[in-house]
C-alpha cells in the first residue's frame, strides 16, 4: 500500500509515518518508548505543606524555592502554587529604578 494512502487512512502526517516505520525497523515494534525520564513534577499537591514551607523560607526567590522543595519542580510551578495560596512572589530587590 502506498504511503500516501496510509497517511490518509489514519489521518497522520508523513513525518509521523516515517517515525513509526523507523521505530519498527529499529525495535521490531510500533510501540511508543517507555521508561524514559519524565521531567519535573508539574504540580504541588499538598498546599498546606507548601504554605508552611513558604513561610519557613520567606526570604527566598522562586528559583531558590524550587531548588529547596522536596520534589523536583520548576520555578514556574512554584509561581503557580504561590498564586493558588495567594502569596505574592518575591521581587528582585537588586534592580535599581532610575528616573
C-alpha positions, 0 to 999 in steps of 0.5 A, spaced: 500 500 500 502 506 498 504 511 503 500 516 501 494 512 502 496 510 509 497 517 511 490 518 509 487 512 512 489 514 519 489 521 518 497 522 520 502 526 517 508 523 513 513 525 518 509 521 523 509 515 518 516 515 517 517 515 525 513 509 526 516 505 520 523 507 523 521 505 530 519 498 527 525 497 523 529 499 529 525 495 535 521 490 531 515 494 534 510 500 533 510 501 540 511 508 543 518 508 548 517 507 555 521 508 561 524 514 559 525 520 564 519 524 565 521 531 567 519 535 573 513 534 577 508 539 574 504 540 580 504 541 588 499 537 591 499 538 598 498 546 599 498 546 606 505 543 606 507 548 601 504 554 605 508 552 611 514 551 607 513 558 604 513 561 610 519 557 613 523 560 607 520 567 606 526 570 604 527 566 598 526 567 590 522 562 586 528 559 583 531 558 590 524 555 592 524 550 587 531 548 588 529 547 596 522 543 595 522 536 596 520 534 589 523 536 583 519 542 580 520 548 576 520 555 578 514 556 574 510 551 578 512 554 584 509 561 581 503 557 580 502 554 587 504 561 590 498 564 586 493 558 588 495 560 596 495 567 594 502 569 596 505 574 592 512 572 589 518 575 591 521 581 587 528 582 585 530 587 590 537 588 586 534 592 580 535 599 581 529 604 578 532 610 575 528 616 573 
